[in-house]
Amino acid sequence: MIERTLLDPDHEAFAESFRRFIEKEIAPHHADWEERGYVDRAIWNKAGANGFLCLSMPEEYGGAGADRLYSVAQMEEIARAGCTGIGFGLHSEIVAPYILHYGTKEQKQRYLPKLASGEMVGAIAMTEPGAGSDLQGVKTSATLSQDGSHYVVNGSKTFITNGWHADLVIVVAKTDPAAGAKGTSLLLIERGMPGFEKGQRLKKAGMKAQDTSELFFNDVKVPAENLLGGAAMQGKGFICLMEQLPWERLQIAITAVAAAQAAIDWTLAYVKERKVFGTNVASFQNTRYELAEMQTEVQVARVFVDKCCELVVHNQLDTATASMAKYWTSDLQFKVMDRCVQLFGGYGYMWEYPIARAWADARVQRIYGGTNEIMKELISRNMGLPAR
């Protein structure tokens, strides 16, 4: 197979260090966390204390000041271990970058060190009961008070990753509903603000250890200084979202490829040991060909995703390319998981086997971050094809 050149020895050493952290602090507890629907809050503090949060954030704000390939290595290790309850990626590489790139000096100083240490857990609230991939359709409103001192936020969000643990939520809201996308803003809402309530932890078909919840905003008074970026950024939230979504979608692709490779590795080990009709399952031609096909497709996907990661490092990843990566790899991930379950036979459907959990976990990858149908729409538009 093609030798991978994306990660250098320093990245690999970091990956090994984080792998040991997973083996000690996460993997032994993950099954219990799946049963109850959320991880221990303490894991965030342990990760922060070990320098595993906000890796690409500048050191002046408590981060490691590392390039994003360290975060890529971290995401891959989590995916390989099947520890999908860990929301470090969203916290460190989605929430924190919004504040770093668009926040005021005061907002950066107030929130970023706490995100890096694990004192605060971050979430971003885009999806609503009536607005998923269509971010222009959000109904949550943020009305500026007459004296300009605060916004009054009303609405609800759903399917929010890290939502139940979240101490800080970036909320997508309409500050000028009549202006459409140009009336969208981002507000920083903290746990404990009166009127901000968290609903039930949602019970999902997969990713059971990842806390996912509903959020409700009932006349929440949010100080005007909590508008992300300050007054100058009012109405510019949609632009921020569009700028950051390519990296968010690539993160889905990174985990998809790593998880698919892990599934192949588990299956390869299983079929070598499992006997049917007196012979190892691995000796059957169908098994060998299935695994050969899957490994080829995952290898092709890895080369493409690695190229996208190189583009990210140089701030050159565009929306269409990220959409291609997200749609193609998440489709491939689920296909690989399904074929591996088949090779496991009845045991592949048993929750105690990692392949069963990975199969269930994989399905949502084609939905969140923008459905794969939306990805195809974005790609087609980039090709110059007319929209309906």
Secondary structure, 3 states (H helix, E strand, C coil): CCCCCCCCHHHHHHHHHHHHHHHHHHHHHHHHHHHHCCCCCHHHHHHHHCCCCCCCCCHHHCCCCCCHHHHHHHHHHHHHHCCCCCCHHHHHHHHHHHHHHHCCHHHHHHHHHHHHHCCCCEEEECCECCECCCHHHCCCEEEECCCCCEEEEEEEEEEEECCCCCCEEEEEEECCHHHHHHHEEEEEEECCCCCEEEEEECCCCCCCCCCEEEEEEEEEEEEHHHECCCHHHCCCHHHHHHHHHHHHHHHHHHHHHHHHHHHHHHHHHHHHHCEECCEEHHHCHHHHHHHHHHHHHHHHHHHHHHHHHHHHHCCCCCHHHHHHHHHHHHHHHHHHHHHHHHHHHHHHHCCCCHHHHHHHHHHHHHCCCCCHHHHHHHHHHHCCCCCC
